[in-house]
């Protein structure tokens, strides 16, 4: 009598499938791109790991194998794109920060906006730019962790540069100005209403309006943080000759 072959457990099959899929390096990238796309379209909390796996075309277990829990996958997206933050910092460092030069402030703002607009207009960076515009404007534990780790150092660097370019302003005033500038940029990245309001003349996130966005932000900063007026020199009152 032949000994019965023990039944193969499902977990064994699942582990074998995961092991086979893990041997394909494109699967890891597919998961990251799928998560980036779905988070950008629907928001972090509305997307499940199962949906990400289906979008990527991989076994559900493989998502956890590569990235762990959902918040770790969310964080991995920003780590993957950390080079874009370095590029913005490099552009800022290249600006000769002379507060007496009227071109200094526009150059700082261009370094702040141009790389992000280029990402938004590119095929590979479109969803990441949308993700930044959508998720980082919401107060959540995941967004706050990313802001502190990746974007706060960037903000600090630009605020420091603006303080040099606008030496008459306080740090508190410049920080408000930075936040207003950021709001303009993020809204431009994410807005589609402009197409309706312009009656079809404009397209969403049009990179061609980048100079207009820079001028808008620069004009706002200069209007909100005006230089103090130079006090008029009082005319000396001539003394009467002593009798």
QUIFEN-V186569 format. One record per backbone hydrogen bond with DSSP energy under -0.5 kcal/mol. CO is the residue of the C=O (numbers start at 0). NH is the residue of the N-H. E is the energy in kcal/mol with one decimal. If there is no record, write none. Layout:
CO | NH | E
CO | NH | E
This chain:
3 | 5 | -0.5
6 | 8 | -0.6
8 | 12 | -1.5
9 | 13 | -2.9
10 | 14 | -2.5
11 | 15 | -2.2
12 | 16 | -2.4
13 | 17 | -2.6
14 | 18 | -2.6
15 | 19 | -2.2
16 | 20 | -2.5
17 | 21 | -2.7
18 | 22 | -0.8
19 | 22 | -0.6
20 | 23 | -2.0
22 | 24 | -0.7
23 | 26 | -1.6
23 | 27 | -0.6
24 | 28 | -1.0
25 | 29 | -2.1
26 | 30 | -2.0
27 | 31 | -1.8
28 | 32 | -2.5
29 | 33 | -2.3
30 | 34 | -2.5
31 | 35 | -2.3
32 | 36 | -2.3
33 | 37 | -2.5
34 | 38 | -2.7
35 | 39 | -1.8
36 | 40 | -2.1
37 | 41 | -2.8
37 | 42 | -0.6
38 | 42 | -1.6
42 | 45 | -0.6
42 | 46 | -0.6
43 | 46 | -1.1
47 | 51 | -1.8
48 | 52 | -2.4
49 | 53 | -2.4
50 | 54 | -2.4
51 | 55 | -2.2
52 | 56 | -1.3
52 | 57 | -2.2
58 | 61 | -1.2
58 | 62 | -0.7
59 | 62 | -1.1
59 | 63 | -0.8
60 | 64 | -1.9
61 | 65 | -2.1
62 | 66 | -2.8
63 | 67 | -1.4
68 | 72 | -1.8
69 | 73 | -2.5
70 | 74 | -1.9
71 | 75 | -1.9
72 | 76 | -1.3
73 | 77 | -1.0
74 | 78 | -1.8
75 | 79 | -2.3
76 | 80 | -1.4
78 | 81 | -1.2
80 | 83 | -1.8
80 | 84 | -0.7
81 | 85 | -1.8
82 | 86 | -1.9
83 | 87 | -1.5
84 | 88 | -2.2
85 | 89 | -2.3
86 | 90 | -2.1
87 | 91 | -2.0
88 | 92 | -2.4
89 | 93 | -1.3
91 | 94 | -1.4
94 | 96 | -1.0
95 | 97 | -1.5
96 | 98 | -0.6
97 | 100 | -1.7
99 | 101 | -0.6
100 | 103 | -1.7
101 | 105 | -0.5
102 | 106 | -1.8
103 | 107 | -2.0
104 | 108 | -2.2
105 | 109 | -2.2
106 | 110 | -2.0
107 | 111 | -1.3
108 | 112 | -2.1
109 | 113 | -2.7
112 | 116 | -2.3
113 | 117 | -2.3
114 | 118 | -1.8
115 | 119 | -2.4
116 | 120 | -1.6
117 | 121 | -0.7
118 | 121 | -1.0
121 | 125 | -0.9
124 | 128 | -2.4
125 | 129 | -2.0
126 | 130 | -2.5
127 | 131 | -2.6
128 | 132 | -2.2
129 | 133 | -2.4
130 | 134 | -2.7
130 | 135 | -0.6
131 | 135 | -1.1
133 | 136 | -0.5
134 | 137 | -1.5
137 | 139 | -0.9
139 | 143 | -2.7
140 | 144 | -1.9
141 | 145 | -1.8
142 | 146 | -2.8
143 | 147 | -2.5
144 | 148 | -2.0
145 | 149 | -2.8
145 | 150 | -1.1
146 | 151 | -3.0
149 | 153 | -0.6
150 | 154 | -2.6
151 | 155 | -2.8
152 | 156 | -1.9
153 | 157 | -2.0
154 | 158 | -2.6
155 | 159 | -2.5
156 | 160 | -1.9
157 | 161 | -2.5
158 | 162 | -2.0
159 | 163 | -1.3
160 | 164 | -2.2
161 | 165 | -2.3
163 | 166 | -0.6
165 | 168 | -2.0
169 | 173 | -2.3
170 | 174 | -2.7
171 | 175 | -1.7
172 | 176 | -2.3
173 | 177 | -2.6
174 | 178 | -2.1
175 | 179 | -2.4
176 | 180 | -2.3
177 | 181 | -2.7
178 | 182 | -2.2
179 | 183 | -1.9
180 | 184 | -2.1
181 | 185 | -2.8
182 | 186 | -2.2
183 | 187 | -1.9
184 | 188 | -1.9
185 | 189 | -1.7
186 | 190 | -2.1
187 | 204 | -0.5
191 | 194 | -1.2
191 | 195 | -0.5
192 | 195 | -0.6
192 | 196 | -2.6
193 | 197 | -2.2
194 | 199 | -2.8
195 | 198 | -1.2
197 | 200 | -1.1
202 | 205 | -1.2
205 | 208 | -1.4
206 | 209 | -1.6
208 | 212 | -2.2
209 | 213 | -2.4
210 | 214 | -2.5
211 | 215 | -2.2
212 | 216 | -2.4
213 | 217 | -2.8
214 | 218 | -2.7
215 | 219 | -2.1
216 | 220 | -2.5
217 | 221 | -2.5
218 | 222 | -2.0
219 | 223 | -2.7
220 | 224 | -2.3
222 | 225 | -0.5
235 | 237 | -0.6
